[in-house]
Amino acid sequence: MLKKRILFICGSLNQTTMLHKIASCLPEAESVFSPYYSDGALRWLGQQGYLDWTILGGAFRQATEDFLREQNAEIDYEGRRYHYDLVVTCQDLIVPRNVRHRRLVLVQEGMTDPETLLFHLVKWLKIPRYLASTAATGLSDAYTVFCVASEGYRDAFIRKGVRPEKIVVTGIPNFDNCRQYLSNSFPHAHYVLCATSDSRETFKYENRKKFILDAVTIAGERELIFKLHPNEDHERAIREIQQWAPHARVFTRGNAHEMVANADELITRFSTLVYTGLALGKKVHSEFPIDELKRLLPIQNGGSSAHNIAEQCRRLLHCAEPHSTWKGRSTSRIMNSLRTGATSEASVVSGTRSVH
């Protein structure tokens, strides 16, 4: 019997490692990977290098390709080589034409951006979702199942306009077992950690001088460490830190979760690392209200999120409902068919909640 084939559309290194963990939980399927891609004008712009500041190119794509090669994963650029029975991705801001009529699982990648005016324009005027960045995650409605981090995020996505019957609370890999990062070899401890953002590289405003000076004030006499975002201009960031926090250490590489685990306090603007800090009981500083972050905190299920998401994929792979008949049908009926007899497995995955 031929194996079912799944295309995993990657993006940032965080997205890629999450999807690779999910694929490892589906040994009965043939898992194939592609860097993030698009069609039309965006595809051309990416090929010319104009979008190297996004997951369509540049450092993001290079990190993804390097990781996949290290894992000896099969790569099919833009998913053109095979017919796929299922597609899994961590982002639906762009849904390429060649996967729009496939069964698709969307996996939340982490924290979403604030809802600016662009988010509301995207939602009500139907302009391209990518203009609102990750604030518009889930608004494509092009997926069959949307796997999210927590009940708090389920409620948040419903408020944004995502259809409740498509959401399943599974937890998300990389942020579901933060205690594992306490055992590490990072050589520093009891410091204040600043996790920077790529806001300026993605055309958002940031007062970096204020951010650095505030960090200096918070740290006081304690050691101050900066972990730079992989997508930002490192030369510029280091120059700024040397000017306003000359005694701070700066890291451009390394496991940021382990750095959070060894810190006494964490300072961020808009970074999913804040959840690692909260899960480990660290004092955190963020531009999001802390009470809201605690409500959204990804469930800590001991690292079983990848298995939970794989089970959703497995049910779709074995669903008897022909995909060609899904268009125009009630999503609740489709999801019900997945829950009631799509596989011989139990109808409820341990640690997950299906939303009706």
Short mmCIF file of the C-alpha atoms (twelve columns), coordinates in Angstrom:
data_MODEL
# 
_entry.id   MODEL 
# 
loop_
_atom_site.group_PDB 
_atom_site.id 
_atom_site.type_symbol 
_atom_site.label_atom_id 
_atom_site.label_alt_id 
_atom_site.label_comp_id 
_atom_site.label_asym_id 
_atom_site.label_seq_id 
_atom_site.Cartn_x 
_atom_site.Cartn_y 
_atom_site.Cartn_z 
_atom_site.pdbx_PDB_model_num 
ATOM 1   C CA . MET A 1   0.000   0.000  0.000  1 
ATOM 2   C CA . LEU A 2   1.402   3.387  -1.010 1 
ATOM 3   C CA . LYS A 3   2.191   5.815  1.774  1 
ATOM 4   C CA . LYS A 4   0.171   8.992  2.070  1 
ATOM 5   C CA . ARG A 5   2.278   12.030 1.240  1 
ATOM 6   C CA . ILE A 6   2.317   15.266 3.263  1 
ATOM 7   C CA . LEU A 7   3.808   18.605 2.241  1 
ATOM 8   C CA . PHE A 8   5.105   20.719 5.126  1 
ATOM 9   C CA . ILE A 9   5.477   24.378 4.092  1 
ATOM 10  C CA . CYS A 10  8.096   25.905 6.369  1 
ATOM 11  C CA . GLY A 11  9.106   29.506 7.069  1 
ATOM 12  C CA . SER A 12  11.238  30.758 9.933  1 
ATOM 13  C CA . LEU A 13  13.479  28.328 11.824 1 
ATOM 14  C CA . ASN A 14  10.897  28.237 14.625 1 
ATOM 15  C CA . GLN A 15  8.185   27.231 12.154 1 
ATOM 16  C CA . THR A 16  10.463  24.701 10.463 1 
ATOM 17  C CA . THR A 17  11.483  22.935 13.671 1 
ATOM 18  C CA . MET A 18  7.849   22.800 14.775 1 
ATOM 19  C CA . LEU A 19  6.766   21.195 11.522 1 
ATOM 20  C CA . HIS A 20  9.692   18.769 11.575 1 
ATOM 21  C CA . LYS A 21  8.610   17.588 15.040 1 
ATOM 22  C CA . ILE A 22  5.078   17.017 13.747 1 
ATOM 23  C CA . ALA A 23  6.394   15.086 10.742 1 
ATOM 24  C CA . SER A 24  8.455   12.851 13.024 1 
ATOM 25  C CA . CYS A 25  5.190   11.791 14.691 1 
ATOM 26  C CA . LEU A 26  3.789   10.561 11.367 1 
ATOM 27  C CA . PRO A 27  6.130   7.695  10.426 1 
ATOM 28  C CA . GLU A 28  3.418   6.010  8.371  1 
ATOM 29  C CA . ALA A 29  3.350   8.957  5.928  1 
ATOM 30  C CA . GLU A 30  5.939   10.306 3.514  1 
ATOM 31  C CA . SER A 31  6.878   13.785 4.738  1 
ATOM 32  C CA . VAL A 32  8.260   16.310 2.250  1 
ATOM 33  C CA . PHE A 33  9.261   19.905 3.024  1 
ATOM 34  C CA . SER A 34  9.392   23.208 1.186  1 
ATOM 35  C CA . PRO A 35  10.583  26.658 2.218  1 
ATOM 36  C CA . TYR A 36  7.769   29.200 2.309  1 
ATOM 37  C CA . TYR A 37  6.688   30.332 -1.146 1 
ATOM 38  C CA . SER A 38  4.150   32.378 -3.066 1 
ATOM 39  C CA . ASP A 39  2.763   32.993 -6.543 1 
ATOM 40  C CA . GLY A 40  2.686   35.828 -9.035 1 
ATOM 41  C CA . ALA A 41  4.282   39.174 -8.238 1 
ATOM 42  C CA . LEU A 42  5.354   38.142 -4.743 1 
ATOM 43  C CA . ARG A 43  7.137   35.105 -6.153 1 
ATOM 44  C CA . TRP A 44  9.030   37.307 -8.626 1 
ATOM 45  C CA . LEU A 45  9.917   39.853 -5.946 1 
ATOM 46  C CA . GLY A 46  11.210  37.060 -3.744 1 
ATOM 47  C CA . GLN A 47  13.347  35.648 -6.537 1 
ATOM 48  C CA . GLN A 48  14.887  39.087 -7.066 1 
ATOM 49  C CA . GLY A 49  15.790  39.383 -3.373 1 
ATOM 50  C CA . TYR A 50  13.378  42.205 -2.581 1 
ATOM 51  C CA . LEU A 51  11.647  40.138 0.117  1 
ATOM 52  C CA . ASP A 52  14.738  38.853 1.904  1 
ATOM 53  C CA . TRP A 53  13.459  40.495 5.100  1 
ATOM 54  C CA . THR A 54  10.520  38.054 5.134  1 
ATOM 55  C CA . ILE A 55  10.209  34.267 5.384  1 
ATOM 56  C CA . LEU A 56  10.085  34.206 1.577  1 
ATOM 57  C CA . GLY A 57  13.854  34.672 1.406  1 
ATOM 58  C CA . GLY A 58  17.030  35.892 3.034  1 
ATOM 59  C CA . ALA A 59  18.189  34.640 6.430  1 
ATOM 60  C CA . PHE A 60  14.859  32.956 7.163  1 
ATOM 61  C CA . ARG A 61  14.980  30.791 4.055  1 
ATOM 62  C CA . GLN A 62  18.678  30.022 4.474  1 
ATOM 63  C CA . ALA A 63  18.163  28.854 8.065  1 
ATOM 64  C CA . THR A 64  15.250  26.661 6.960  1 
ATOM 65  C CA . GLU A 65  17.207  25.057 4.135  1 
ATOM 66  C CA . ASP A 66  20.238  24.477 6.356  1 
ATOM 67  C CA . PHE A 67  18.118  22.795 9.023  1 
ATOM 68  C CA . LEU A 68  16.298  20.555 6.539  1 
ATOM 69  C CA . ARG A 69  19.567  19.447 4.973  1 
ATOM 70  C CA . GLU A 70  21.029  18.693 8.410  1 
ATOM 71  C CA . GLN A 71  17.981  16.498 9.082  1 
ATOM 72  C CA . ASN A 72  18.291  14.782 5.678  1 
ATOM 73  C CA . ALA A 73  14.717  15.816 4.991  1 
ATOM 74  C CA . GLU A 74  13.337  15.581 1.475  1 
ATOM 75  C CA . ILE A 75  12.838  19.036 -0.034 1 
ATOM 76  C CA . ASP A 76  10.373  19.786 -2.831 1 
ATOM 77  C CA . TYR A 77  10.603  23.482 -3.608 1 
ATOM 78  C CA . GLU A 78  7.110   24.951 -3.995 1 
ATOM 79  C CA . GLY A 79  5.557   21.477 -3.749 1 
ATOM 80  C CA . ARG A 80  5.750   20.823 -7.487 1 
ATOM 81  C CA . ARG A 81  7.194   17.315 -7.604 1 
ATOM 82  C CA . TYR A 82  4.372   15.232 -6.152 1 
ATOM 83  C CA . HIS A 83  0.666   14.998 -5.548 1 
ATOM 84  C CA . TYR A 84  0.035   15.615 -1.839 1 
ATOM 85  C CA . ASP A 85  -2.701  14.139 0.302  1 
ATOM 86  C CA . LEU A 86  -2.288  16.790 2.990  1 
ATOM 87  C CA . VAL A 87  -0.543  20.145 3.482  1 
ATOM 88  C CA . VAL A 88  0.641   21.479 6.844  1 
ATOM 89  C CA . THR A 89  1.878   25.030 7.389  1 
ATOM 90  C CA . CYS A 90  2.439   27.515 10.213 1 
ATOM 91  C CA . GLN A 91  1.237   30.545 8.294  1 
ATOM 92  C CA . ASP A 92  -1.728  31.335 6.043  1 
ATOM 93  C CA . LEU A 93  -0.948  34.974 5.218  1 
ATOM 94  C CA . ILE A 94  -0.143  33.546 1.791  1 
ATOM 95  C CA . VAL A 95  -1.792  30.354 0.552  1 
ATOM 96  C CA . PRO A 96  -0.151  29.288 -2.755 1 
ATOM 97  C CA . ARG A 97  -2.487  28.351 -5.582 1 
ATOM 98  C CA . ASN A 98  -1.217  24.772 -5.838 1 
ATOM 99  C CA . VAL A 99  -2.344  23.934 -2.280 1 
ATOM 100 C CA . ARG A 100 -5.603  25.871 -2.065 1 
ATOM 101 C CA . HIS A 101 -7.698  22.832 -2.931 1 
ATOM 102 C CA . ARG A 102 -5.808  20.384 -0.712 1 
ATOM 103 C CA . ARG A 103 -6.664  19.358 2.800  1 
ATOM 104 C CA . LEU A 104 -4.703  21.846 4.875  1 
ATOM 105 C CA . VAL A 105 -3.741  21.999 8.549  1 
ATOM 106 C CA . LEU A 106 -2.704  25.366 9.946  1 
ATOM 107 C CA . VAL A 107 -0.506  25.342 13.058 1 
ATOM 108 C CA . GLN A 108 -0.116  28.460 15.201 1 
ATOM 109 C CA . GLU A 109 3.561   29.453 15.203 1 
ATOM 110 C CA . GLY A 110 3.582   31.605 18.340 1 
ATOM 111 C CA . MET A 111 2.638   35.110 19.410 1 
ATOM 112 C CA . THR A 112 0.707   37.186 16.889 1 
ATOM 113 C CA . ASP A 113 1.384   40.849 16.149 1 
ATOM 114 C CA . PRO A 114 -0.782  43.635 17.606 1 
ATOM 115 C CA . GLU A 115 -4.000  44.493 15.780 1 
ATOM 116 C CA . THR A 116 -3.159  47.782 14.093 1 
ATOM 117 C CA . LEU A 117 -5.252  49.748 11.597 1 
ATOM 118 C CA . LEU A 118 -3.871  47.504 8.852  1 
ATOM 119 C CA . PHE A 119 -5.376  44.461 10.559 1 
ATOM 120 C CA . HIS A 120 -8.847  46.015 10.452 1 
ATOM 121 C CA . LEU A 121 -8.376  47.074 6.824  1 
ATOM 122 C CA . VAL A 122 -7.364  43.519 5.945  1 
ATOM 123 C CA . LYS A 123 -10.369 42.122 7.727  1 
ATOM 124 C CA . TRP A 124 -13.013 44.457 6.354  1 
ATOM 125 C CA . LEU A 125 -11.630 45.513 2.949  1 
ATOM 126 C CA . LYS A 126 -10.147 42.093 2.082  1 
ATOM 127 C CA . ILE A 127 -6.780  43.558 1.118  1 
ATOM 128 C CA . PRO A 128 -3.828  41.094 1.236  1 
ATOM 129 C CA . ARG A 129 -3.476  39.514 4.669  1 
ATOM 130 C CA . TYR A 130 0.310   39.807 4.736  1 
ATOM 131 C CA . LEU A 131 -0.038  43.597 5.050  1 
ATOM 132 C CA . ALA A 132 -1.189  43.052 8.648  1 
ATOM 133 C CA . SER A 133 1.613   40.574 9.375  1 
ATOM 134 C CA . THR A 134 0.836   37.759 11.831 1 
ATOM 135 C CA . ALA A 135 -2.089  39.695 13.324 1 
ATOM 136 C CA . ALA A 136 -4.067  38.282 10.372 1 
ATOM 137 C CA . THR A 137 -3.140  34.651 11.047 1 
ATOM 138 C CA . GLY A 138 -6.157  32.398 10.531 1 
ATOM 139 C CA . LEU A 139 -8.196  34.830 8.445  1 
ATOM 140 C CA . SER A 140 -7.713  32.938 5.160  1 
ATOM 141 C CA . ASP A 141 -10.264 30.238 6.100  1 
ATOM 142 C CA . ALA A 142 -8.348  28.093 3.575  1 
ATOM 143 C CA . TYR A 143 -7.607  25.334 6.090  1 
ATOM 144 C CA . THR A 144 -9.672  22.497 7.471  1 
ATOM 145 C CA . VAL A 145 -8.163  22.470 10.955 1 
ATOM 146 C CA . PHE A 146 -6.382  25.243 12.873 1 
ATOM 147 C CA . CYS A 147 -4.236  23.908 15.744 1 
ATOM 148 C CA . VAL A 148 -3.711  26.570 18.416 1 
ATOM 149 C CA . ALA A 149 -1.624  27.008 21.551 1 
ATOM 150 C CA . SER A 150 -4.212  27.415 24.305 1 
ATOM 151 C CA . GLU A 151 -7.826  28.073 25.210 1 
ATOM 152 C CA . GLY A 152 -6.890  31.746 25.524 1 
ATOM 153 C CA . TYR A 153 -5.700  31.827 21.936 1 
ATOM 154 C CA . ARG A 154 -8.797  29.910 20.813 1 
ATOM 155 C CA . ASP A 155 -10.917 32.723 22.208 1 
ATOM 156 C CA . ALA A 156 -8.615  35.368 20.698 1 
ATOM 157 C CA . PHE A 157 -8.804  33.867 17.214 1 
ATOM 158 C CA . ILE A 158 -12.579 33.527 17.414 1 
ATOM 159 C CA . ARG A 159 -12.773 37.205 18.334 1 
ATOM 160 C CA . LYS A 160 -10.675 38.018 15.256 1 
ATOM 161 C CA . GLY A 161 -13.175 36.177 13.062 1 
ATOM 162 C CA . VAL A 162 -11.842 32.620 12.797 1 
ATOM 163 C CA . ARG A 163 -14.589 30.000 12.579 1 
ATOM 164 C CA . PRO A 164 -14.810 28.237 15.978 1 
ATOM 165 C CA . GLU A 165 -15.586 24.821 14.510 1 
ATOM 166 C CA . LYS A 166 -12.189 24.757 12.770 1 
ATOM 167 C CA . ILE A 167 -10.100 25.372 15.899 1 
ATOM 168 C CA . VAL A 168 -8.509  22.596 17.940 1 
ATOM 169 C CA . VAL A 169 -6.479  23.362 21.063 1 
ATOM 170 C CA . THR A 170 -3.449  21.081 20.727 1 
ATOM 171 C CA . GLY A 171 -0.637  23.161 22.161 1 
ATOM 172 C CA . ILE A 172 2.280   24.078 19.916 1 
ATOM 173 C CA . PRO A 173 5.738   22.471 19.687 1 
ATOM 174 C CA . ASN A 174 8.710   24.465 21.028 1 
ATOM 175 C CA . PHE A 175 6.511   26.185 23.628 1 
ATOM 176 C CA . ASP A 176 4.728   23.268 25.317 1 
ATOM 177 C CA . ASN A 177 7.487   21.925 27.566 1 
ATOM 178 C CA . CYS A 178 9.451   24.933 28.725 1 
ATOM 179 C CA . ARG A 179 10.870  23.128 31.758 1 
ATOM 180 C CA . GLN A 180 13.128  21.162 29.410 1 
ATOM 181 C CA . TYR A 181 15.163  24.326 28.844 1 
ATOM 182 C CA . LEU A 182 16.211  24.441 32.513 1 
ATOM 183 C CA . SER A 183 18.747  21.709 31.765 1 
ATOM 184 C CA . ASN A 184 21.240  23.417 29.474 1 
ATOM 185 C CA . SER A 185 24.892  24.254 28.913 1 
ATOM 186 C CA . PHE A 186 24.558  28.026 28.522 1 
ATOM 187 C CA . PRO A 187 27.482  29.334 30.615 1 
ATOM 188 C CA . HIS A 188 25.795  32.391 32.201 1 
ATOM 189 C CA . ALA A 189 23.141  32.719 34.910 1 
ATOM 190 C CA . HIS A 190 21.275  35.282 37.055 1 
ATOM 191 C CA . TYR A 191 21.245  38.055 34.468 1 
ATOM 192 C CA . VAL A 192 18.623  40.214 32.784 1 
ATOM 193 C CA . LEU A 193 17.933  39.067 29.227 1 
ATOM 194 C CA . CYS A 194 16.742  41.342 26.423 1 
ATOM 195 C CA . ALA A 195 15.243  39.576 23.403 1 
ATOM 196 C CA . THR A 196 15.168  42.069 20.538 1 
ATOM 197 C CA . SER A 197 12.779  42.148 17.592 1 
ATOM 198 C CA . ASP A 198 13.006  42.686 13.841 1 
ATOM 199 C CA . SER A 199 10.406  45.460 13.935 1 
ATOM 200 C CA . ARG A 200 12.531  47.906 11.961 1 
ATOM 201 C CA . GLU A 201 13.408  45.307 9.341  1 
ATOM 202 C CA . THR A 202 9.690   44.652 8.825  1 
ATOM 203 C CA . PHE A 203 8.863   48.364 8.563  1 
ATOM 204 C CA . LYS A 204 7.422   48.816 12.049 1 
ATOM 205 C CA . TYR A 205 8.392   51.628 14.398 1 
ATOM 206 C CA . GLU A 206 10.739  50.947 17.291 1 
ATOM 207 C CA . ASN A 207 12.598  53.311 19.568 1 
ATOM 208 C CA . ARG A 208 15.630  51.066 20.076 1 
ATOM 209 C CA . LYS A 209 17.498  53.654 22.127 1 
ATOM 210 C CA . LYS A 210 14.667  53.772 24.682 1 
ATOM 211 C CA . PHE A 211 14.442  49.970 24.711 1 
ATOM 212 C CA . ILE A 212 18.151  49.643 25.503 1 
ATOM 213 C CA . LEU A 213 18.190  52.392 28.129 1 
ATOM 214 C CA . ASP A 214 15.122  50.919 29.842 1 
ATOM 215 C CA . ALA A 215 16.922  47.564 29.930 1 
ATOM 216 C CA . VAL A 216 19.943  49.180 31.547 1 
ATOM 217 C CA . THR A 217 17.694  50.685 34.218 1 
ATOM 218 C CA . ILE A 218 15.917  47.380 34.901 1 
ATOM 219 C CA . ALA A 219 19.193  45.468 35.114 1 
ATOM 220 C CA . GLY A 220 20.801  47.874 37.564 1 
ATOM 221 C CA . GLU A 221 23.945  46.192 38.905 1 
ATOM 222 C CA . ARG A 222 23.088  42.837 37.368 1 
ATOM 223 C CA . GLU A 223 24.612  41.494 34.171 1 
ATOM 224 C CA . LEU A 224 22.697  42.476 31.033 1 
ATOM 225 C CA . ILE A 225 22.572  40.164 28.009 1 
ATOM 226 C CA . PHE A 226 21.037  40.887 24.603 1 
ATOM 227 C CA . LYS A 227 19.885  38.075 22.297 1 
ATOM 228 C CA . LEU A 228 19.428  39.590 18.844 1 
ATOM 229 C CA . HIS A 229 16.585  38.566 16.576 1 
ATOM 230 C CA . PRO A 230 17.947  36.457 13.684 1 
ATOM 231 C CA . ASN A 231 16.287  38.673 11.085 1 
ATOM 232 C CA . GLU A 232 17.542  42.059 12.260 1 
ATOM 233 C CA . ASP A 233 20.582  44.039 11.158 1 
ATOM 234 C CA . HIS A 234 23.109  42.670 13.641 1 
ATOM 235 C CA . GLU A 235 25.834  45.194 12.878 1 
ATOM 236 C CA . ARG A 236 23.500  48.089 13.562 1 
ATOM 237 C CA . ALA A 237 22.063  46.467 16.700 1 
ATOM 238 C CA . ILE A 238 25.509  45.739 18.144 1 
ATOM 239 C CA . ARG A 239 26.642  49.295 17.406 1 
ATOM 240 C CA . GLU A 240 23.621  50.681 19.268 1 
ATOM 241 C CA . ILE A 241 24.134  48.413 22.272 1 
ATOM 242 C CA . GLN A 242 27.808  49.346 22.474 1 
ATOM 243 C CA . GLN A 243 26.789  53.003 22.497 1 
ATOM 244 C CA . TRP A 244 24.020  52.872 25.133 1 
ATOM 245 C CA . ALA A 245 24.829  49.692 27.114 1 
ATOM 246 C CA . PRO A 246 28.594  49.258 26.650 1 
ATOM 247 C CA . HIS A 247 28.960  46.645 29.402 1 
ATOM 248 C CA . ALA A 248 26.243  44.316 28.072 1 
ATOM 249 C CA . ARG A 249 26.957  40.974 26.404 1 
ATOM 250 C CA . VAL A 250 25.484  40.397 22.955 1 
ATOM 251 C CA . PHE A 251 24.607  37.044 21.364 1 
ATOM 252 C CA . THR A 252 23.554  36.702 17.751 1 
ATOM 253 C CA . ARG A 253 23.194  32.914 17.873 1 
ATOM 254 C CA . GLY A 254 22.319  30.253 20.408 1 
ATOM 255 C CA . ASN A 255 19.232  28.706 21.971 1 
ATOM 256 C CA . ALA A 256 17.158  31.653 23.150 1 
ATOM 257 C CA . HIS A 257 14.895  29.421 25.276 1 
ATOM 258 C CA . GLU A 258 17.899  28.262 27.298 1 
ATOM 259 C CA . MET A 259 18.992  31.878 27.721 1 
ATOM 260 C CA . VAL A 260 15.545  32.675 29.121 1 
ATOM 261 C CA . ALA A 261 15.765  29.667 31.471 1 
ATOM 262 C CA . ASN A 262 18.996  30.966 33.033 1 
ATOM 263 C CA . ALA A 263 17.818  34.583 33.348 1 
ATOM 264 C CA . ASP A 264 16.289  36.278 36.376 1 
ATOM 265 C CA . GLU A 265 14.241  38.672 34.239 1 
ATOM 266 C CA . LEU A 266 13.228  38.866 30.580 1 
ATOM 267 C CA . ILE A 267 12.628  42.031 28.551 1 
ATOM 268 C CA . THR A 268 10.865  41.827 25.181 1 
ATOM 269 C CA . ARG A 269 8.620   43.870 22.927 1 
ATOM 270 C CA . PHE A 270 6.718   41.365 20.779 1 
ATOM 271 C CA . SER A 271 8.457   38.005 21.172 1 
ATOM 272 C CA . THR A 272 7.001   34.551 21.733 1 
ATOM 273 C CA . LEU A 273 9.947   34.001 24.099 1 
ATOM 274 C CA . VAL A 274 7.876   35.846 26.674 1 
ATOM 275 C CA . TYR A 275 5.847   32.633 27.026 1 
ATOM 276 C CA . THR A 276 8.965   30.654 27.903 1 
ATOM 277 C CA . GLY A 277 9.658   33.205 30.611 1 
ATOM 278 C CA . LEU A 278 6.128   33.107 32.005 1 
ATOM 279 C CA . ALA A 279 6.005   29.306 31.943 1 
ATOM 280 C CA . LEU A 280 9.240   29.207 33.951 1 
ATOM 281 C CA . GLY A 281 8.023   31.778 36.470 1 
ATOM 282 C CA . LYS A 282 10.381  34.548 35.370 1 
ATOM 283 C CA . LYS A 283 9.619   38.222 35.799 1 
ATOM 284 C CA . VAL A 284 8.898   39.485 32.298 1 
ATOM 285 C CA . HIS A 285 8.524   42.885 30.652 1 
ATOM 286 C CA . SER A 286 6.518   43.201 27.449 1 
ATOM 287 C CA . GLU A 287 4.494   45.743 25.512 1 
ATOM 288 C CA . PHE A 288 1.551   43.362 25.848 1 
ATOM 289 C CA . PRO A 289 -0.320  43.379 29.201 1 
ATOM 290 C CA . ILE A 290 1.108   40.618 31.386 1 
ATOM 291 C CA . ASP A 291 -2.345  39.420 32.480 1 
ATOM 292 C CA . GLU A 292 -3.289  39.005 28.816 1 
ATOM 293 C CA . LEU A 293 -0.089  37.053 28.125 1 
ATOM 294 C CA . LYS A 294 -0.808  34.735 31.047 1 
ATOM 295 C CA . ARG A 295 -4.281  34.083 29.637 1 
ATOM 296 C CA . LEU A 296 -2.793  33.262 26.223 1 
ATOM 297 C CA . LEU A 297 0.103   31.171 27.577 1 
ATOM 298 C CA . PRO A 298 0.560   27.983 25.500 1 
ATOM 299 C CA . ILE A 299 -0.498  24.883 27.402 1 
ATOM 300 C CA . GLN A 300 2.377   22.990 29.007 1 
ATOM 301 C CA . ASN A 301 1.672   19.363 28.152 1 
ATOM 302 C CA . GLY A 302 5.150   17.871 28.510 1 
ATOM 303 C CA . GLY A 303 5.952   18.149 24.819 1 
ATOM 304 C CA . SER A 304 2.966   16.233 23.431 1 
ATOM 305 C CA . SER A 305 1.726   19.001 21.097 1 
ATOM 306 C CA . ALA A 306 3.451   17.531 18.047 1 
ATOM 307 C CA . HIS A 307 1.694   14.203 18.690 1 
ATOM 308 C CA . ASN A 308 -1.642  15.990 19.151 1 
ATOM 309 C CA . ILE A 309 -1.244  17.854 15.859 1 
ATOM 310 C CA . ALA A 310 -0.072  14.687 14.108 1 
ATOM 311 C CA . GLU A 311 -3.281  13.022 15.229 1 
ATOM 312 C CA . GLN A 312 -5.310  15.765 13.552 1 
ATOM 313 C CA . CYS A 313 -3.274  15.195 10.388 1 
ATOM 314 C CA . ARG A 314 -3.816  11.456 10.642 1 
ATOM 315 C CA . ARG A 315 -7.575  11.900 10.866 1 
ATOM 316 C CA . LEU A 316 -7.597  14.076 7.763  1 
ATOM 317 C CA . LEU A 317 -5.461  11.591 5.860  1 
ATOM 318 C CA . HIS A 318 -7.923  8.800  6.635  1 
ATOM 319 C CA . CYS A 319 -11.126 10.798 6.357  1 
ATOM 320 C CA . ALA A 320 -13.483 9.048  3.950  1 
ATOM 321 C CA . GLU A 321 -15.046 12.356 2.909  1 
ATOM 322 C CA . PRO A 322 -13.732 13.202 -0.605 1 
ATOM 323 C CA . HIS A 323 -12.040 16.571 -0.468 1 
ATOM 324 C CA . SER A 324 -13.655 17.616 -3.734 1 
ATOM 325 C CA . THR A 325 -17.043 17.590 -2.006 1 
ATOM 326 C CA . TRP A 326 -15.997 19.842 0.869  1 
ATOM 327 C CA . LYS A 327 -16.533 23.105 -0.941 1 
ATOM 328 C CA . GLY A 328 -19.881 24.537 0.013  1 
ATOM 329 C CA . ARG A 329 -20.476 22.040 2.780  1 
ATOM 330 C CA . SER A 330 -20.850 22.922 6.421  1 
ATOM 331 C CA . THR A 331 -17.460 22.884 8.122  1 
ATOM 332 C CA . SER A 332 -19.114 21.569 11.277 1 
ATOM 333 C CA . ARG A 333 -20.280 18.507 9.299  1 
ATOM 334 C CA . ILE A 334 -16.776 17.955 7.941  1 
ATOM 335 C CA . MET A 335 -15.196 18.266 11.388 1 
ATOM 336 C CA . ASN A 336 -17.826 15.952 12.797 1 
ATOM 337 C CA . SER A 337 -16.913 13.318 10.205 1 
ATOM 338 C CA . LEU A 338 -13.303 13.612 11.305 1 
ATOM 339 C CA . ARG A 339 -14.212 13.109 14.950 1 
ATOM 340 C CA . THR A 340 -16.605 10.210 14.466 1 
ATOM 341 C CA . GLY A 341 -14.999 7.357  12.646 1 
ATOM 342 C CA . ALA A 342 -12.326 8.901  10.471 1 
ATOM 343 C CA . THR A 343 -9.801  6.524  12.043 1 
ATOM 344 C CA . SER A 344 -9.804  3.625  14.432 1 
ATOM 345 C CA . GLU A 345 -8.133  5.836  17.049 1 
ATOM 346 C CA . ALA A 346 -10.005 7.195  20.053 1 
ATOM 347 C CA . SER A 347 -12.153 10.175 19.191 1 
ATOM 348 C CA . VAL A 348 -10.414 12.502 21.617 1 
ATOM 349 C CA . VAL A 349 -6.677  13.109 21.684 1 
ATOM 350 C CA . SER A 350 -5.284  13.296 25.171 1 
ATOM 351 C CA . GLY A 351 -4.415  16.889 25.983 1 
ATOM 352 C CA . THR A 352 -6.481  18.439 23.202 1 
ATOM 353 C CA . ARG A 353 -9.898  19.969 22.965 1 
ATOM 354 C CA . SER A 354 -11.995 20.093 19.844 1 
ATOM 355 C CA . VAL A 355 -14.178 23.132 19.512 1 
ATOM 356 C CA . HIS A 356 -17.786 22.592 18.470 1 
# 
